[in-house]
Amino acid sequence: MNPQQQFCPNKLCHASGKPNQGNIVIHSRKQRRYKCTCCGRTFSATKGTALYGLKKPAELFVLVITLLANGCPVQAVVVAFGLDERTITAWLHKAGTHGRQVHDHLVGQSQLDLGQVQADEIKVKTQYGTLWMAMAMMVSTRLWLGGVLSPRRDLDLIQQLVAHIRAVALCRPLLLAVDGLVSYIKAFQLAFRSPLRLGQRGAPRKIAWPNVAIVQVVKRRRGNKLTIERRIVQGCEYLIAGLLQTTQPGCQINTAYIERLNATFRQRLSCLARRTRALARTPGTVEAGMFLLGCVYNFCTWHKSLRLPLFIAGNGRRWVQRTPAMAAGLADHCWTIHELLLFKVPTRFQPPRRRGRPRKFICICGVS
């Protein structure tokens, strides 16, 4: 037990979410509990992680989550371990909620020079209807930027996805590659703007980001013939060629990377397979699986196309493996799934709400 790496999970404590402050001491080694000397509260070592409050061994929980994140259906896990299906589903929701917190903290709050972003949607079949899952990725690092779910493939769904991209993107030259859905164009043009503040009253005028290019890849199938049309909606050819050479040398306008990511999600999440009997029952189950698999893909999976050559004198060439998070500078090593589930997201201090009626008079010179 190392109290220096812990922080107080109490949101009403001034030291909340701040490690290495010297306020955390060991309260009980047997029960694995810490104590905050600022607020005086004790907390478990697993507080704030996906392993908190488990009634089963932690090793079994990590093993089940590993199987679920690699395409194993819930029914197969039930038969293999003799657990109740509701328990497995609850564990999936627990891990998915934790994965969303980790993603929002590490990826959602980062600022990256994206270079090129590709976005696409997946049609998901559930037992009670159809859902649309829209996702986006950074091409140069293969980083999964996030995803949203909606029962309709409309502008609202695309705007929620674009909001995730806008929160991460720096104001740099950017190429946005999508399919033929018209909603992307309006959502991109509305999102990638910055307010121009002139010190006047009213809402400031918004200025569009410079050097933002938007391209579309429209595929049409007529009989056995497939035609592909590449459109330049915004930006010049010189800018697009430079961004393509930087992010994917030797390639033309395409959406191949996000389509490969869609195939990975369909392969490693059983409820997304095209012909499967392991359909999800609720949108919450699909969302939990999406964020769990997204975090495992970003932090726990080696990506072969991201490896770097290392030349050693006399021994030839060796390869340095990297994950998408390592390539984006968000991690320094490949995480294990157990390490991912044990990651603690820092909490922020929230001052207590003042109770009672507000003052009727303004305090002047100590007299109210």
C-alpha positions in Angstrom: 0.0 0.0 0.0 1.4 3.3 -1.1 -0.5 6.3 0.3 1.5 8.8 -1.8 -0.3 7.7 -4.9 -3.7 8.0 -3.4 -6.0 11.0 -3.1 -9.1 11.8 -1.1 -12.3 10.9 -2.9 -14.4 13.2 -0.8 -15.7 16.0 -3.0 -16.2 18.3 0.0 -12.5 18.0 1.0 -10.1 20.7 -0.1 -7.5 18.0 -1.0 -9.9 16.1 -3.2 -8.3 14.6 -6.3 -4.8 15.8 -5.4 -2.2 13.1 -5.0 1.2 13.5 -3.3 -0.1 16.1 -0.8 0.9 14.2 2.3 -2.7 14.1 3.6 -3.3 10.3 3.0 -2.2 7.8 5.6 -2.8 4.1 6.0 -5.8 3.4 8.2 -5.9 -0.5 8.0 -3.6 -2.8 6.1 -5.8 -5.8 6.7 -8.9 -4.1 5.3 -6.8 -2.0 2.8 -8.2 1.3 3.8 -6.7 4.8 3.8 -7.5 7.9 5.8 -7.4 11.6 4.8 -6.0 13.8 7.5 -7.8 16.9 6.1 -11.4 15.7 6.4 -10.8 12.7 8.7 -12.7 10.3 6.4 -11.5 6.8 5.6 -11.9 5.1 2.2 -11.1 1.7 0.6 -8.1 1.2 -1.7 -10.5 0.4 -4.6 -12.7 3.5 -4.1 -13.2 5.2 -7.4 -12.3 2.1 -9.5 -14.3 -0.6 -11.3 -13.3 -3.1 -8.6 -15.1 -1.2 -5.8 -18.0 -3.0 -4.1 -17.5 -6.4 -5.7 -19.0 -9.4 -4.0 -16.9 -11.8 -6.1 -13.1 -12.1 -6.3 -11.4 -9.3 -8.3 -9.5 -11.9 -10.5 -12.8 -13.3 -11.7 -14.2 -9.9 -12.5 -11.1 -8.9 -14.5 -11.2 -12.3 -16.4 -14.9 -11.8 -17.3 -14.3 -8.3 -18.5 -11.3 -9.4 -20.6 -13.5 -12.0 -22.3 -16.3 -9.5 -22.9 -13.9 -7.1 -24.4 -12.6 -9.7 -26.8 -15.9 -10.8 -28.4 -17.1 -13.4 -26.0 -21.0 -13.4 -25.6 -22.6 -13.0 -22.2 -24.3 -16.4 -22.5 -20.9 -18.1 -23.1 -19.5 -16.5 -19.9 -22.6 -17.6 -18.0 -22.1 -21.2 -19.0 -18.3 -21.2 -18.5 -18.3 -19.7 -14.9 -21.7 -20.6 -13.7 -22.7 -16.9 -13.0 -26.0 -15.3 -13.4 -26.6 -13.4 -16.6 -27.8 -10.4 -14.6 -24.4 -10.4 -12.8 -22.5 -10.4 -16.0 -24.6 -7.6 -17.4 -24.1 -5.5 -14.3 -20.4 -6.1 -14.4 -20.4 -4.9 -18.1 -22.2 -1.7 -17.1 -19.8 -1.2 -14.2 -16.7 -1.6 -16.4 -18.3 0.5 -19.2 -19.1 3.4 -16.8 -15.6 3.3 -15.5 -14.2 3.2 -19.1 -16.3 6.3 -19.9 -14.8 8.2 -17.0 -11.3 7.2 -18.0 -11.9 8.2 -21.6 -13.4 11.6 -20.6 -10.5 12.3 -18.3 -7.5 11.2 -20.4 -8.8 11.6 -24.0 -11.6 14.1 -23.6 -9.6 16.6 -21.7 -6.5 16.4 -23.9 -5.5 18.9 -26.6 -4.1 17.2 -29.7 -3.0 18.2 -33.2 -5.3 15.8 -34.9 -4.1 16.2 -38.5 -6.8 14.0 -40.0 -10.0 12.7 -38.4 -12.3 10.1 -40.0 -15.9 9.5 -38.8 -18.6 6.9 -39.6 -21.7 5.3 -38.2 -22.6 1.7 -37.4 -26.1 0.3 -37.5 -26.7 -1.7 -34.3 -29.5 -4.2 -34.0 -31.0 -4.8 -30.5 -33.9 -6.9 -29.2 -36.1 -3.8 -29.1 -35.1 -1.8 -32.1 -32.3 -0.3 -34.1 -29.6 2.1 -32.9 -27.0 4.1 -34.7 -23.5 4.3 -33.3 -21.3 7.2 -34.6 -17.6 7.1 -33.9 -14.5 9.1 -34.8 -10.8 8.4 -34.8 -7.5 10.2 -35.2 -5.8 8.7 -38.3 -2.1 9.3 -37.5 -2.2 7.7 -34.1 -5.3 5.4 -34.6 -6.7 6.9 -31.4 -10.5 6.4 -30.8 -11.9 9.8 -30.0 -15.3 8.7 -28.8 -18.7 7.6 -29.9 -22.4 8.4 -29.3 -25.6 6.4 -29.7 -29.0 7.5 -31.0 -32.1 5.7 -32.3 -32.0 8.1 -35.4 -29.3 8.9 -37.8 -29.9 12.6 -37.9 -28.1 16.0 -37.3 -28.4 15.7 -33.5 -26.4 12.5 -33.5 -23.6 14.0 -35.7 -23.5 17.2 -33.6 -22.9 15.2 -30.5 -20.0 13.3 -32.2 -18.5 16.5 -33.6 -18.6 18.0 -30.1 -16.2 15.3 -28.9 -13.8 16.0 -31.8 -14.0 19.8 -31.2 -13.2 19.4 -27.5 -9.9 17.6 -28.3 -8.8 19.4 -31.4 -6.3 22.2 -31.4 -6.7 25.1 -33.9 -4.3 23.6 -36.4 -4.7 22.4 -40.1 -7.2 19.7 -40.0 -8.7 17.2 -42.5 -12.1 15.8 -41.8 -13.0 12.7 -43.9 -16.6 11.3 -43.8 -19.1 9.5 -45.9 -21.9 11.0 -47.9 -24.2 12.0 -45.0 -25.1 15.7 -45.4 -25.4 16.3 -41.7 -21.6 16.2 -41.2 -21.0 19.3 -43.3 -23.3 21.5 -41.3 -22.1 20.1 -38.0 -18.4 20.6 -38.8 -19.0 24.2 -40.1 -20.9 25.1 -36.9 -18.5 23.4 -34.5 -15.1 24.5 -35.7 -15.5 28.2 -35.0 -14.1 30.5 -32.3 -15.7 33.6 -30.8 -14.2 37.0 -31.7 -14.4 39.1 -28.6 -14.3 42.8 -29.2 -15.5 44.0 -25.7 -19.0 44.8 -27.0 -22.3 43.8 -25.5 -24.1 40.7 -26.8 -22.9 37.4 -28.1 -19.6 37.7 -29.9 -19.3 36.9 -33.6 -17.8 33.5 -34.4 -15.0 33.1 -36.9 -14.4 29.9 -38.7 -11.1 28.1 -38.2 -8.6 28.5 -41.0 -7.1 25.6 -42.8 -10.0 23.2 -42.1 -10.7 20.9 -45.0 -13.8 18.6 -45.4 -13.9 15.7 -47.8 -16.5 13.1 -48.5 -16.2 9.5 -49.9 -19.5 8.5 -51.4 -20.0 4.9 -52.4 -22.8 3.7 -54.6 -23.6 0.1 -55.6 -25.6 -0.7 -58.6 -26.0 -4.4 -59.2 -22.5 -5.8 -59.0 -20.8 -2.5 -59.8 -19.4 -0.3 -57.0 -18.6 3.3 -57.8 -16.6 5.6 -55.4 -16.9 9.4 -55.7 -14.4 11.6 -53.7 -15.7 15.1 -53.1 -13.9 18.2 -51.7 -16.5 20.1 -49.8 -14.2 22.7 -48.1 -10.5 23.5 -48.5 -8.0 23.6 -51.4 -6.3 20.6 -53.0 -2.9 21.7 -51.9 -3.9 21.7 -48.2 -5.6 18.4 -48.5 -2.6 16.8 -50.2 -0.3 18.1 -47.5 -2.4 16.7 -44.7 -2.8 13.4 -46.4 1.0 13.2 -46.9 1.5 14.0 -43.2 -1.1 11.6 -41.7 -1.1 8.7 -44.2 1.7 9.0 -46.8 1.0 7.6 -50.3 -2.8 7.5 -49.9 -5.6 9.4 -51.4 -8.9 10.6 -49.9 -10.5 7.6 -48.1 -12.4 6.5 -45.0 -10.6 3.1 -44.8 -9.2 3.7 -41.2 -12.6 4.3 -39.6 -14.1 1.4 -41.5 -11.3 -0.9 -40.1 -12.1 0.4 -36.7 -15.8 -0.4 -37.2 -14.8 -3.9 -38.2 -12.7 -4.2 -35.0 -15.7 -3.2 -32.9 -18.0 -5.6 -34.7 -15.4 -8.4 -34.1 -14.7 -7.7 -30.5 -18.1 -6.7 -29.2 -20.6 -9.6 -29.6 -23.7 -7.5 -29.8 -22.4 -5.6 -32.8 -21.8 -8.7 -35.0 -23.9 -8.6 -38.2 -25.4 -12.1 -37.7 -25.6 -12.9 -34.0 -28.0 -14.2 -31.5 -26.3 -12.3 -28.7 -28.3 -9.1 -29.2 -28.2 -6.4 -26.6 -31.5 -5.6 -24.8 -31.0 -1.9 -23.8 -29.0 1.0 -25.3 -27.1 1.2 -22.0 -25.5 -2.2 -22.6 -24.3 -1.2 -26.1 -22.9 2.1 -24.7 -21.1 0.3 -21.9 -19.6 -2.1 -24.3 -18.6 0.7 -26.6 -16.7 2.7 -24.0 -15.1 -0.5 -22.5 -13.8 -1.6 -25.9 -12.8 1.9 -26.8 -10.5 2.2 -23.7 -9.1 -1.3 -24.2 -8.4 -0.5 -27.8 -6.7 2.8 -26.9 -4.7 1.8 -23.9 -4.4 -2.0 -23.8 -3.9 -3.1 -27.4 -0.7 -3.1 -29.5 -1.3 -1.7 -33.0 0.9 -3.2 -35.6 0.8 -0.2 -37.9 2.1 2.1 -35.1 5.3 0.2 -34.4 8.6 2.0 -34.9 11.8 0.4 -36.2 14.8 0.4 -33.8 18.2 -0.3 -35.5 20.7 -2.0 -33.3 24.4 -2.2 -34.4 25.3 -5.8 -35.2 21.8 -7.1 -34.3 19.7 -5.8 -37.2 16.4 -4.2 -36.7 13.9 -4.5 -33.8 10.4 -3.1 -33.5 9.1 -0.9 -30.8 5.4 -1.7 -30.2 3.0 1.1 -29.4 -0.7 1.5 -28.5 -2.8 4.4 -29.9 -2.5 6.1 -26.5 1.3 5.8 -26.6 1.4 7.2 -30.1 -0.8 10.2 -29.0 1.4 10.8 -25.9 -1.4 9.9 -23.4 0.4 6.8 -22.0 4.0 5.6 -21.6 3.4 1.9 -21.7 0.8 -0.7 -22.7 -1.8 -1.0 -19.9 -3.2 -4.3 -18.8 -7.0 -4.6 -18.4 -6.5 -4.9 -14.6 -4.6 -1.7 -14.6 -7.3 0.0 -16.6 -10.0 -1.1 -14.2 -7.9 0.1 -11.3 -7.2 3.6 -12.7 -8.7 6.3 -10.5 -10.1 9.4 -12.0 -9.4 12.4 -9.8 -12.4 14.1 -8.3 -12.8 17.9 -8.1 -13.5 19.9 -4.9 -17.1 21.0 -4.7 -17.8 23.6 -2.0 -20.9 22.8 0.1 -24.1 24.5 -0.8 -25.2 27.3 1.5 -28.4 26.6 3.3 -31.0 29.0 4.5 -32.4 32.1 3.0 -30.1 34.6 1.2 -29.5 38.0 2.8 -31.9 40.7 2.0 -29.4 43.6 2.3 -25.9 44.1 1.0 -23.3 44.1 3.7 -21.5 47.5 3.7 -18.7 48.2 6.2 -19.6 45.1 8.3 -23.3 46.3 8.8 -26.1 44.4 7.0 
